[in-house]
Amino acid sequence: MFSLSEVTSLLERSAELIRTLEQINMSLREGKSLDISHRTLEAITGFKAQLESLLQGRKWRNAVEHVWAFGPRRYGPNILLNSVEGYQRPSVWQCLDRGVKAGEAGAQAAVIRDLDNSIVSGFQLATLSGPMCEEPLMGVCFSVEKWDIQSSAPPQHQDSLEEDSISHGTLEDSKVEGSSETLAEGTTDRPLQARHRPGAASADCYGPVSGQLIAAMKEACRHAFQAQPQRLMAAMYTCEIMATADVLGRVYGVLGKREGRVLHEEMKEGTGMFIIKAVLPVAESFGFADEFRKKTSGLASPQLVFSHWEVISSDPYWVPTTEEEYLHFGEKADSANQSLKYMNAVRRRKGLYVEEKIVEHAEKQRTLGKNK
């Protein structure tokens, strides 16, 4: 089993290189002549080799060769795989083939299936706005396994369009949305219909079918994502604190109240000061410094620096099912669900639907008058 966070980190670090790769492929498809530097080719070769070394396992065999696109914005930390049997299209790594020239690449681009770009555009939209709180996805891989366009001519000139079979394997995912920490694969089949104008050709990649296919692909990706356990990713600060032994307990109290986690603590040599390093969610950092100074009477002050994105282990959609869980967490079990709290806060701020009751256990108000 490979490390999910390592693959996501590699894609994040290589964002500029992936953007360069996409620009090169776009120029080759248009038949333009490019002079690609030897240094750029070496960087792309190294990136591909790293990706192959990380994606290990039976399910990921030859996955790197089937990469269709990266997203969102064509250079994000998510992958779209082309697993359609018998579907030939130019590889995203075609610039590494020294024998392929611009003219030959343009000829190869002619074999790209009609409406091919609509599938990629739907994937880009799905990864840009996830189903949990409409934030970008991170570390998710979608695989298109089947894609059919069946044209018929019924009396009302309606065409039955596309059946997308999409599976996604989660690499990992706050607000940037994500997924389970363990690799999983799910498949969702959604037969969808679209109507053509009378006499319209299905090969019209800029016609009404194109927009409908983009929407169909986006919804199929969202449903495939929701078929697996979902997780939020929270932005994390690294917090460095210098404090005396007198206020050490208050420091830990403030960090614990705000979901902070102490990494290590050490005493500075020759002084009575302790140096504490911790991580703190960005969502919990508002007003943190003021509260910190008040609790410690100004004897300690934190220094916050953005560090990384971290998966929140709790499931925002979890509800108690067993008798032991009911006894331990109660009927609702939402008071300690950190990810649900973050998700609802983002959805409420964006004006999205939040499933909650405004009034709990309402009773009729009684007005007690004073006896005279």
N, C-alpha and C positions, 0 to 999 in steps of 0.2 A: 504494500500500500504506500503510495507516495504522499508527501506532505501537501495538503491543500493550500496552506498559507504560502508555501514556497512558490507554487505556480502563480498565484495571484500577485505576489510581490515581484516576480519576474516580469509579468505583463505590465505592472505599474511602472517599474523601472525602465522598461523598454518602450514607453509610450511614444517618445520622439522617433525612435527607430521604426516602430510600426507605422507611424504617420509617413515617414519617408518611403517605406516599402509600398504603402498604398498609392502614393503619388507616382512612384516608378511604374507600378502596374497599370495605373490609369493612362499614363503616357504611352506605354507599350500597346495597350488595347486600342488607342487612337492612332497607332502606326507612326508615332513620332520617334525620331532617332535620339537616343540618350547616351551621354557619356558618363557612365556610373564609375565613380572612383573605386580604386581597389580597396581602400579603407572601409568604404560603405559596404561593399560586398562581403568583406571579412566579418564586419559587425553583424550583418544579416545571417551569415553562415553560423556564426557563434550563437546567435539568439535561437536559431532553429535547432542546433545541436543541444542547447540547454533545455529547450522545451521538450525535445524527444527524450532526454535523460530523466526528466521529471515525470512525464506522463507514461508511467509503467503499468503493466497489467493487461490481462486479456481483453478487457473492454476498451482499452485505449490503444490497441495495436494499430499502427499506421494512422493514428488520429491526426498527427501533425501534417501528413500528406493530404488529408481531406479537409483542411481548414478552408472555410469559404470566406469568412470575414471576421474582423475583430470589431467590438462595439462596447459602448456607444460611441458615436462620432467617428467610427471607423478606426479608432486606435485605443479603445478602452480595454479594461481587464476582463472581458467576456469573449467567448469564442462561439462561432457558428460553424458546425461541421456539415459537410455535404456527404451524406451516406446513401444517397439515391443510387440504386443499382443501375449500372450502365449509363450513368449521366456523366459525360465527358465535358470538362470546361478547363480553361487555363488555370494552372495552379497559382496560388499567391506567391509561391517561391520561384516563379518562372524566370525572374531576373538572375537567379543563381545558375541557370542552365546557360553555359557560355555559348552553346550552339544556336540559341534563339536570338534572332535579330528583330528589330522593330517591325519590319514588314511581315515576317513570319508570325510574330505575336499578334499583329492586326488580323492576319488570316485566321489564326486560331480563335480570336475573339468572335469571329463570324459564326462559330459553332455554338456560341452561348445560347442557351435555350431562351425562347421568348418569355418575357416577363420575369427574367432572372433577377433583374435589379429590384423588382417589387418585393421578392422574398427577402433580400438583404435589407431593404428599407424598413420592412415590417420588423425585422430583428433589431435594427437600430432603434426604432421607436420603443420596442418592448424593453430593451435594456436601459434606455434613457429614463423611463418612467415605470417603475415596478408597481406591482399590485398592492403592496403593503401600505406605503404612504407616498406614492408617486415620486420616489427618489431613485437615482441610478442604481442599477444592480452592480454587483462586484463579485468576480470569481464564479460565474455561472457559464456552463457550456450547453448549448442546444444542438441537437443533431436532427437534421431533416432526413427521415427515412423513406418517405414516399410523397410524391407530388404528381398528381394527375390532373389534366384538364381534358374533360370529355365534352365534346360539342355534339349537340343534336339539334334538330330543327322541328320542334313541335308546332302546332298550328299558331300559337301565340308568339313564335320566334323567341323562345326562352332557352337558354343554354344552362345545363347543369354544370357547375364549375367546382373544381378542386376538392380534393380530400387531402388534407395535410396530416401526416402522421409525424408528430414531433416528440422526440424524447430529449430529456436533458439530464446530463450528469452534472452534479454540483461540484465545483472545485472548492468554494466556501462563501458567505456574505456576512440600524440606523439611519441610520438615516441614509446611508447608502445601504440598499437592501441586499439580503443575501439568503443564505441557505443553510443546510445542515452541515455540521462539522464532519460527518462521515459521508463518504461518497455514496451517492444513490442514483438510480436511474429510473425514470418514470416515463410512461408513454400516454399521450392523450390523442384520441382520434375524434376529430370534429368535422363531420360532413357539412360543408357550407355551400350556399347557392348564390349565384349572381346572375343578373339579367343583362343580356346584350341588347344593343339597339338592333333593329331588323337590318340584316345584311352586314353587320359589323364583323370584321375578321378578328378571330381570337388572338392573332399575332400582333394586334395593335397594342404595343407596349405603353402607349400614352393615352389609351382610351379609358372608358369607365371601368373596365375590368382591372386595370392596373391599380387603381385606388382601392377597389374592393379586395384585391389580393393582399395589398399592404395591410389593410385592416384585419383580414382573416389571419395573416401571419402573426400580427401583433397579438391578437386575442389567443391564438393557439399557443404562442410562447408563454403568455401570462397564465393560461390554464395548466400548461405543462409544469411551470414553476410552482404553482400552488398544489400540484399533486404530490409534492415532496415536503418534508418538514422545512419550515421557513425560519430564518433567523435574521435579526437586525445586526448591523455593524455600527458601533459607536466610535466617534472620533475621541482620541485619548490624549490628554496632556501628560507630560512628565513633570512632576512637581518635586522641586528640591527645597528643603526646609532646613534652616539652622536654628536650633532652639536649645535652651538650657534644660537641665534635668528637672527643674521645678515645674515647667509647663509641658513636659513630655506627654503626660496623660491627656491634657487638653488637646494637644496636637492630634493624637490618635482618635480622640472623640470627634473632632471636626471632620477628619478624613473618613471615619466610619459612617458618619451621618450622611455624607455626600457620595457614598459608594466608592470611596477611594481604596486603593490597595497598596500597602507598604511593600516595597521591593527589598530594601535593606536599610539598616541603621548602623552607624559607626560613630565613634567619638573622635573628635579632632585632637591630634596629639598636642599636648602642652596647654590645652584649654579645657574648660568644663562644658564646651559646646558639643551638641550632637548634630550630625548631618544625616538627615532622613531623605531617602529617595522613594517616591511613590508615583503611582499613575492615578489619574482622575478623569472621569468622563467630562468632555467639553460641556455637555448639557447640564452638568451639575456645578460648573465653575462660576456661574453668575453670582456675584456678591460673595464669592469665596474668600478673597483677600480681606475684605472688610470684616467679615465674621471671624476670620482667623486672628486678626489683630485685636479685636474686641475680646475674644476668649482668652488670649494669651497676654493681654494688657500691653501689647506692643513689643513683647519680648521675642517674638518669632514672626517672620514674614515669608510667604512662599514665592517661589519663582516658577512660573508656568511656561512651558515650551511645548508646541505641538509635537507629538511623537509618532502615532500610528493609528490605524483603524483596528478595532478589536471586535471579534464576534461575541455578542451577548448570548450566553449559553441557554437562557430561559426561552421557552416557546411562548410568543405573545398570544397564541390561540389555545393554550393549554387550559383544560378545565378538569377538576377532580372527578374521578370515575369510581375508584374503589372506596370501600368503607374507611380504610385507614387514611386515605387522602382527605376524605370529608372530615374526619375527626381532627386531622392535623391542620388543614388549610381552611376549613369551613366550606360553606356552600358555594360562595363566589370565588374565593381564592384569588382575588385581584389586588389585594393590598400590597403584597410583596412582589408582584410581577413587574420587574423593572422594565423589560422590553415592551410590555403592554402600555406602561405609563409613557415611555418615550414615543411609541407609535401613535397613541392617541393625542399626545401633545402636538406632534407634527401635523396630524390630520386636522386637528381643531384649528391650528394656525393657518392652514391652507384652505379652510372652509370645506373640507371633505366630511363625509358621513362618519360619525363616531357612534358606535353601538353602546349606549349607556342610558341609564334611567336618571332623570333629573330628580324625581321624588322617590324615595325609598320608604316603604311601610307608612304611607300617609294615614293620618288620623284627623278626625274633625277637631278643629280648634275650639276650646272652651274658654269663654270669657268669664272670669270669676269676679262678680261685683262685691264691693265691700258692704257688709251688713251695717245698716244704720239703725 
